[in-house]
Amino acid sequence: MSTSRSLDANRVSKREFVQRFARRGGISVHAAQTAYNAMIDELLDLVGQGNTVTLTNFGKFYPQTHKGHRVQFSKDEGAGEVNDYTVLKFSATREVNRRVKVND
């Protein structure tokens, strides 16, 4: 089996995640979808404003800024520079990392 296929086999889609979340919480899929969308939107808004969002006993989400740089190789001849950019980072608590058990 190729690496790409084995990675796809271990992926959970948003739809499946929301359905499992609804079932575990004993709520409707619609309510779970609404909660999921609100949580993601709020998280991105807060981190996009430069905040760190700490979820107690889970971890923190924070923005990480990277300096721009010159592009060494590019298919687009006009792309010589990458501007400064920010990415979303997540750091799990030790307890969460201990609970993660990947079944091989």
Number of C-alpha atoms within 10 A of each C-alpha: 5 6 8 8 9 10 9 10 9 8 10 10 10 11 11 11 15 21 18 14 17 18 13 9 11 10 12 14 17 12 12 20 18 12 14 16 12 12 12 11 11 13 17 18 12 16 18 15 10 14 14 17 17 14 11 8 11 13 16 15 19 21 20 13 13 11 9 11 11 10 10 8 9 9 6 7 7 7 12 13 11 11 10 10 11 13 11 13 13 14 13 15 14 11 11 12 12 9 8 8 7 5 4 3
